[in-house]
Amino acid sequence: MIPDVSQALSWLEKNPQALKGIQRGLERETLRVKADGSLATTGHPATLGSALTHKWITTDFAEALLEFITPVDGDINHMLTIMRDIHRYSARQIGDERMWPLSMPCKIEEGQEIELAQYGTSNIGRLKTLYREGLKNRYGALMQTISGVHYNFSLPMAFWEAKSGSTDKESVSDGYFRLIRNYYRFGWVIPYLFGASPAICSSFLQGKPTTLPFEKTPNGMLYLPYATSLRLSDLGYTNKSQSNLGITFNNLHDYVTALKRAIKTPSDEYAKIGLQKDGKYLQINTNILQIENELYAPIRPKRVTRSGEAPSDALLRGGIEYIEVRSLDINPFTAIGVDEQQVRFLDLFMVWCVLADAPEMSSDELQCTRTNWNRVILEGRKPGLTLGMGCETAQFPLAQVGKDLFRDLKRVAQTLDGVYGGNEYATVCDQLVASFDDPELTFSARILRSMIDNGIGGTGKALGEQYRSQLREEPLEILQDADFIAEGKASLARQAEIEAGDTESFDALLARHA
């Protein structure tokens, strides 16, 4: 089932310097909660500056949903230390609140008001909040409080020059699309190893029926015994109306064309919600996607946008600059939600994905890849679990496919260790491959044991308390208090400048978006 990558690996071993200069960045979402684990009802702390323009600290869907962003970095430990500094500073600014250490929320009562993230009075700020209003009306607010970690990755231009002899935008984009197609085919390995949401609080369903065969604990927790990441299941971030958009990842032109089509395609379902009620806007428009970011994908091709530029226009202008991996649950075993082992594994897997052959995929085959993901998400640790290849009927044991993949990854690891020194990549391979023979080593198995004993609430509260104490006591290492204070002030000044610079009315802006 694993493609033959031996030639490409031999090429890599002859050209190891092509991997010198990998760049990465991390984004981590986390809910602010009270000491009892319930959602904080306070606004985004003023001491953290403007959520609209702050470089490192913003909000995602809700006022209570923090998002921390590292700068682009070529050094893994430096990046993780900056992420930890952002956590340390924030932990001191949120008083008696904690950062929820799990992907799935817990104590959110039925009918509880979840305040949407607020970004001030500028048109762009109001549009961001209205987009969230649309998400709430389309999918429910609860789904939007699920948290994850995003990992951004780019290969150096020297890699593309050595691999294909060209660094033009089509050639580099083709290489990244090959990576993305392989990610759809084999990326289920990420929830297998690192999925950490095998259970939900029964309150998360809010009385809605589900066909999943949940087991229930006396403390009201629902779980699937072999599940890895319910965050990635139909309970979490999926959107049925998006599944037939015909978006493929074969080349830049077709991808952007399909994405732009989705933004302009009206939806009967969302038209029923309406655009306004009692003078209040309910969504940006009634199309399948309000904006491009509404496309729920486990991986995204990206380029840094210029002011006012749509993501797809940025891609057309300059091609793919980096990719964003979106399938990581919050790692509950570390205070910052992600650790070095995961980053090194993702480096290895991304390099493998870009080297392995990846035949073009129709939108039908793209849908078929979802079968493997769903199997791993709902029963990844089940003994004897098998996986298929695309829409074909042949089945292969997951454990064997995993070990075959890691045989290749070990060679990538040896190359990376040769380039960067040490043997950290090889060590990560040796640690993780054991999870295929013993699924009890996976994140989901480890966290489920605690959840069955203590409930999600008990597990989340204990870890949240532990990490709060840790982070508040640790000194900052790279960024200092003065840096955070200066960026907080600068972010508020940038927001004020944007608000003062608006020239058109919000209604006129919306008319353009509709």
PEJOSUL-V949618 format. One record per residue. SS is DSSP state (a for helix, b for strand, c for the rest). PHI is phi as a letter, one per 20 degrees, with the letter a starting at -180 (999 if undefined). BURIAL is I if it has 16 or more other ideal C-beta (glycine too) atoms within 10 Angstrom, else O. Layout:
ss: (SS/SS)
phi: (PHI/PHI)
burial: (BURIAL/BURIAL)
//
This chain:
ss: (c/c/c/c/c/a/a/a/a/a/a/a/a/a/c/a/a/a/a/c/c/c/b/b/b/b/b/b/b/b/b/b/b/c/c/c/c/b/b/c/c/c/c/c/c/a/a/a/c/c/c/c/c/c/c/c/b/b/b/c/c/b/c/c/b/b/b/b/b/c/c/c/b/c/c/a/a/a/a/a/a/a/a/a/a/a/a/a/a/a/a/a/a/c/c/c/c/b/b/c/c/c/c/c/c/c/b/c/c/c/c/c/c/c/c/b/c/c/c/c/c/c/a/a/a/a/a/a/a/a/a/a/a/a/a/a/a/a/a/c/c/a/a/a/a/c/c/b/b/b/b/b/b/b/c/c/a/a/a/a/a/a/a/a/c/c/c/c/a/a/a/a/a/a/a/a/a/a/a/a/a/a/a/a/a/a/c/a/a/a/a/a/a/a/c/c/b/c/b/b/b/a/a/a/c/c/c/c/c/c/c/c/c/c/b/b/c/c/c/c/b/b/b/c/c/c/c/c/b/a/a/a/c/c/c/c/c/c/c/a/a/a/c/c/c/c/c/c/c/c/c/a/a/a/a/a/a/a/a/a/a/a/a/a/c/b/c/a/a/a/a/a/a/c/c/b/b/c/c/b/b/c/c/c/c/c/b/c/c/c/c/a/a/a/c/c/c/c/b/b/b/b/c/c/c/c/c/c/c/c/a/a/a/a/a/a/a/a/c/c/c/b/b/b/b/b/b/b/b/c/c/c/c/c/c/c/c/c/c/a/a/a/a/a/a/a/a/a/a/a/a/a/a/a/a/c/c/c/c/c/c/c/a/a/a/a/a/a/a/a/a/a/a/a/a/a/a/a/a/c/c/c/c/c/c/b/b/b/c/c/c/c/c/c/b/b/b/a/a/a/a/a/a/a/a/a/a/a/a/a/a/a/a/a/a/a/a/a/a/a/c/c/c/a/a/a/a/a/a/a/a/a/a/a/a/a/a/c/a/a/a/c/a/a/a/a/a/a/a/a/a/a/a/a/a/a/a/a/a/a/a/a/a/a/a/a/a/a/a/a/a/a/a/c/c/c/c/c/c/c/a/a/a/a/a/a/a/a/a/a/a/a/a/a/a/a/a/a/a/a/a/c/c/c/c/a/a/a/a/a/a/a/a/c)
phi: (999/f/f/f/d/f/f/f/f/f/g/f/f/e/c/f/f/f/e/f/o/g/d/b/b/c/c/c/e/b/f/f/c/f/g/e/n/e/f/f/d/f/f/g/g/f/f/e/n/e/f/f/c/f/f/d/c/c/c/d/f/d/g/e/d/f/c/d/c/e/f/f/b/e/c/f/f/f/f/f/f/f/g/f/f/f/f/f/f/f/f/e/e/d/m/e/e/c/e/f/e/c/f/e/f/c/f/c/f/g/n/f/f/d/f/f/g/d/c/n/d/f/g/f/f/f/f/f/f/f/g/f/g/f/f/f/f/e/c/n/f/f/g/f/e/f/d/b/c/d/d/d/b/b/e/f/g/g/f/f/f/f/f/c/m/b/c/f/f/f/f/f/f/g/f/f/f/f/g/f/f/f/f/f/f/c/f/g/f/f/f/f/f/d/g/c/c/e/b/c/f/g/f/f/f/l/m/f/f/b/e/f/f/f/e/c/e/g/e/n/e/d/b/d/g/d/f/d/b/f/g/e/e/f/f/d/e/c/b/g/f/e/f/d/f/m/f/c/c/e/b/f/f/f/f/f/g/f/f/f/f/f/f/d/e/f/d/f/f/e/f/f/f/n/e/b/b/l/m/d/f/d/a/f/b/d/e/g/d/f/b/f/f/f/f/e/c/f/b/c/f/c/b/f/e/e/g/m/e/f/g/f/f/f/f/f/f/c/n/f/d/b/d/d/e/c/d/e/f/f/e/f/e/b/f/d/m/a/c/f/g/f/f/f/f/f/g/f/f/f/f/f/f/e/e/f/g/b/g/g/c/f/f/f/f/g/f/f/f/f/g/f/g/f/f/f/f/e/b/f/e/f/g/m/f/d/c/d/d/l/e/f/e/g/c/c/f/g/g/f/f/f/f/f/g/f/f/f/f/f/f/f/f/f/f/f/f/f/f/d/n/m/c/f/f/f/f/g/g/f/f/e/f/f/f/f/e/c/g/f/e/f/g/f/f/f/f/f/g/f/f/f/f/d/m/f/g/f/f/f/f/f/f/f/f/g/f/g/f/g/f/f/e/f/f/f/d/d/f/d/g/g/f/f/f/f/f/g/f/f/f/f/f/f/f/f/f/f/f/f/e/f/d/d/f/f/f/f/f/f/g/f/f/e)
burial: (I/I/I/O/I/O/O/I/I/O/O/I/O/O/O/O/O/I/I/O/O/I/I/I/I/I/I/I/I/I/I/I/I/I/O/O/I/I/I/I/O/O/O/I/I/O/O/I/I/I/I/I/I/I/O/I/I/I/I/I/I/I/I/I/I/I/I/I/I/I/O/O/I/O/O/I/O/O/I/I/I/I/I/I/I/I/I/I/I/I/I/I/I/I/O/O/I/I/I/I/I/I/I/I/I/I/I/I/O/O/O/O/O/I/I/I/I/I/I/I/O/I/I/I/I/I/I/I/I/I/I/I/I/I/I/I/O/I/O/O/I/I/I/I/I/I/I/I/I/I/I/I/I/I/I/I/O/O/I/I/O/I/I/O/O/O/O/O/I/O/O/I/I/I/I/I/I/I/I/I/I/I/I/I/I/I/I/I/I/I/I/I/I/I/I/I/I/I/I/I/I/O/I/I/I/O/O/O/O/O/O/O/O/I/O/O/I/O/O/O/I/I/I/I/O/I/I/I/I/I/I/I/I/O/I/I/I/O/I/O/O/O/O/O/I/O/I/I/I/I/O/I/O/O/I/I/I/I/I/I/O/I/I/O/O/O/I/O/O/I/O/O/O/O/O/O/O/O/O/O/I/I/I/I/I/I/I/I/I/I/I/I/O/I/I/I/I/I/I/I/I/I/I/O/O/O/O/O/O/I/I/I/I/I/I/I/O/O/I/I/I/I/I/I/I/I/I/I/I/I/I/I/O/I/I/I/I/I/O/O/I/I/I/I/I/I/I/I/I/I/I/I/I/I/I/I/O/I/O/O/I/O/O/O/I/I/O/I/I/O/O/I/I/I/I/I/I/I/I/I/I/I/O/O/I/I/I/I/I/I/O/O/O/O/O/O/O/I/I/O/I/I/O/O/I/I/O/I/I/I/I/I/I/I/I/I/I/O/O/I/O/O/O/I/I/I/O/I/I/O/O/I/I/O/I/I/O/O/I/O/O/I/I/I/I/O/I/I/O/I/I/I/O/I/I/I/I/I/I/I/I/O/I/I/O/O/I/I/O/O/I/O/O/O/O/I/O/O/I/O/O/O/O/I/O/O/I/I/O/O/I/I/O/I/I/O/O/I/O/O/O/O/O/O/O/I/O/O/I/I/O/O/O/O)
//
